[in-house]
Amino acid sequence: MTDAPALPTREEIAAAATVLAPYLRRTPVVTVERGDLGLPAGRPVVLKLELVQHAGSFKARGAHLHLLTGDVPAAGVVAASGGNFGVAAAYAARRLGVHAAVFVPDTSAPAKLDTLRGLGAEVVVVPGFYDDALAESRARAAATGARFLHAYDQPEMILGAGTLARELGEQETVDRVVVAVGGGGLIGGVASWCRGEVDVTGVETAGCRTMAAAREAGRPVEVGVSGLAADALGARRAGDLAFAAQRWVDDVVVVADEVVADAQRRLWAALRLATEPAGAAALAALTVGALPDPDERVAVVLCGANVDPGTVA
């Protein structure tokens, strides 16, 4: 990996956190007994409640950083998203007085589209999955001169996600952080902060095994996308930055859709947290026993909440 792209240092992540501090929530953590989540006995689990971040997901960190640290042309910004990044970009754009056009695949959850429109973004629905919307968004940016925002494979997104890990480290001392993986922005940022000092585990669904396939191939490769979490985790190819950060990732676990749906129900039953499939995927690694050491102090990042609550009760 001698030609791997440069990843942010801890100093750069700390600087990004300073820029973002006036604009973001410091999201809480809650410690939950394993039995409350229907898990075997062991040390309590720390849940990082990033689902209560502005715009309902961790993507608000990178989206705000994009607009706060770079020039924004008169044409505004263009983004592609399965939903969460689009919502975050639209929220940040409205807050900072910038026009946002968001391209979304028609697999996106209706709740996310409603939220986008409510934030005043121009919403363009594209048949297919995330990468189809991505291609259309690049074309719009090229034609109009708008600033192109990538949902996960740009330095701002890695830096933003790194601030989440930094914040968690200030709140709790843990042995392992477990995060969902789509294109890899979240795990790339978390790993860039942890740097092997805290173990990092990624979780993907069987229909969206982008990073697992990249790790097997030794490079990012295209994969098919399907299933419950396809709207948020449905990137066809892992980001180059996120793949470079795999040097600090212990494992990427692949779980079935039904296990993710079960994790959503457990979070609702125990804590009344309505979490989207991608947000609950990290917990699914524990429910299937993929992390067998009960003595580890594990933090699970609940990364998003853009879901119809009626689907998780």
N, C-alpha and C positions, 0 to 999 in steps of 0.2 A: 504493500500500500504506500510505496514511496511517492507516488504521484497523486495521492489522495488530496482532496481540497482541504484548505486550512479551516480548522474549527476554532471557535472562540475560546479565549482563555478565561480563567475565573475572574481576572481583573476586568476584562471586557464585559462579562456578564454582570459583574457588580456595578459597572458604569451604566449599563442598560437599566438595571434596577433603579438607579438614581433618577434617570430620565423618566421612567414609567411611574414612579411613586405617586406623583400628584394625580394620576389619571386612573389608577387601578385599585381594586380592593385587595387588601391582604387577606386572602381566603383562609378560613379557619381549618383546624384539624379537630377530629373527634376520635377518641379512643374507644373501641368497641370490643366487648368480650366475644371471643370466637363463638361461644354457644348461642349468642344472640343472632348470629348470622348462620346458624346451623352447621358450623364447622367443628371438627374434632378439637379436643382440648389442646391448649397451647397458650403462648403469650398473646395478650390482646392485640388486635389489629388497629393500626393508625389509618384513618381515612382522611385524605387531603381533599377538602370539599371545593375543588376548583369549579364545580358546576354552579356555584353561586357567584362566579366572576361576572363582570359586566358582559352582556350579550350571551351569557349562559355557557361559556366554555373558556378553556385556557387560550384559545386562539386570540382573545382580546389582547393578550400580551404582545404577540408579534404584530398584530394589525395596528395597534397604537404606535409601536416602535417604527413601523414603516412610515407612518405619516409624520412622526415627530423628528425623524432623523434624515429625511431626504426631501429633495425638491418635489413639489406637486404641481404639475402643469395646469393650465386653465381647463384642459379637458378632463381633469380629475384622475381617478384611479379606476382600474379594471381588475377584477378578480374572478377566479373560477373556484367553485366550492361545491361539495356535497351538501353544504348547509352551514356548518359552524363557522368556517372561515369567512364565508360570505356575510353571515350575520355580524361577525366581529368587525369586518371591514366596513360594512354599512353603518354600524354603530359608531365606530371611530370617525368615519367620514362625516356623519351628521354632526357629531360633537365638535369637529374641527372645521366645519363649514366647507367640505369638499364634496364634489359630485362623485358618486360611486355607481358603476355598472357591474352587476354580479351575474355571471353565467353559471347556471346550475343544471345538473343532469335531471332528467325526468324521473329518476329513482329517488329523488330527495323527498324527505318527509314533508307532508303538507304543512305541518306546524312551522317548519323552518321557512318555507316560502311565505307563509302569512307574516312571519316576523320580519323577513326581509322587506316586504312591501310596506309594512307598518313603519319601518325605519326610513322610508323615503328613497330606497335604492331603486335604480332601474334594474329590473329582473328579467333575464333572458333564459328561458328554459330550453335545454338542448337534449334531443333524444340520445339515450345511452347512459354512460357512466362518467365519472369525474374527468377522465382523460379526453373525452369528447368535448366537454365544456371547456377544458383547459385550452384545447386547440382553437376553439372559437374566441376565447378571451384574448389569446395572443394576437389573433387576426384583428380584433377590434383595437387593441392597443397600438398595433403597427399602423392601422389606418387613421387613427385619430390623434396619436401622440400622447394618449393618456399613459400614466405610469402603471406598469404591469406589476401586480402583486401576486406572488406565488404562495399557495397555501402552506407549503412546508419546506421547499427546497431553495430558500434564500437565507442569507445570514441573519436577517431580522427575525425570522421565525425560530431559528435555532437559539439565538440570543434571548428571545422572549420566553421560550420554554425553559431555558436555563435559569431565568429568574424565578420560576416556580420551584425548581429544585433548591436553589439558594434559600428561598423563603422557607421551604419545608425544613431545611437543615437548621434554620434559626429557631424553629418551633419544636422540633422533636429530634432525638438521636435514634436513628434506625440502622438496621443491618442491611436492609434491602428495600428498594423502591420498585413497585410493579406498575407498569403503564401500558395502555392500549397502543397499538401500532397501526397506522394507516399508511401514509407516505413516509412517516418517520420523523416529522418535525419535533414531536413531543419527546420521543425517546432520544433523539439526537441532542436536544437541549439538556435533558436530564443527565444523560451520560457525559456530556461535555462539562457539566458542573461536578458530577460525582467522581469522574476520572479514576475509577477503580477503587476508591476509598470506601464507597458504599456500593454493594452489588446492585445491578439493575437487571430486571427481567421484563421483556416485552410480551404482549399477548395479542394474538391475531385470531380471527375466525377462519374456519376451514375454507370459506368462500373468498377470503381476502388475505391470503398468505403471502403478501408481497415481500416482507423482510425475511421470512423463513426461506423463501425461494432464493432470495439474494444471498443469504448466508450459505446455502447449499451450493450455489453456483460460483461463489467467490466474487460476485459483482451484481449490481442491480439488473434484473431481467424482467421482461413483461410477463404478467400472469393474467389468467381469467379472473373476473370479479363477479360475485353473486352473493346472495344471502341477506340475512337480517340486518347486518351492519354496513351494507354496501354503500349507503348514502354518505357515511362519515369515514369509513375505513377503506373505501373502494378505489384506492389508487392502483393503477395497473403496474406501476414501477416504483420501487423505493427511491427516495431522493439520494443524490450523491453525497450530500453532507451527512445525512442520517446514516448512510452505509459506512462512511468513514468513521463515524462515532461507534460503530459496532466493536471496535477494539476494547471498549469499556462496558460492553453488554455481555452478561453471562449466558443468557439464553433467550430465545423467542419461542413461546409456547403457543400451540395452535389448539383452539377449542371449538366445539360444535355450537351452532346457533342456539340449540335448545338449552345449552349450559349458560349462555349469555342471558337468555330470556329468564332463566331460573335465577340468575344473579340479580337481575332487575327486580324480580319479585321479592327476593330476600332483603334487598335494600329498602324497598317500600314497607315490607312487614316490620322490619326492625327499627327503621329510622324515619319512615315516611318521606324518603327521598325518591323523587321521580327522576330516574336517570335514563338517558338514551342508551341504546345497545352498546355503542362505542364507549360510553361512560362506565358501563357496568362490566365491560370485557375484562378489565384488569382483575376484578374480584373473582371472575370465573376461574382464573388460574388457581385460586385457593380452593374453590369448591370442588375441583376435580383432583385435588391432591398433587398438583404439579410442583408445589413448594412443600416438600415433606418435613422440613425441620421445624417442629413446633416451638423451638426455643429461639428462633430468629425474631427479632423485632421488625415487623414488616409494615411498610407504608404502602397503601393502595391509593393511586390517584384516580378520583372520580372526575373525569375530565370534561363532561358535558351534560347538559340537562334540556336540550332542545327536543322535547318529546311531548306527545299528547299524554297527560297523566292517566287518562282512561285506559291506555294500553298496557300499563304496568301494574295496576292494582290486582 
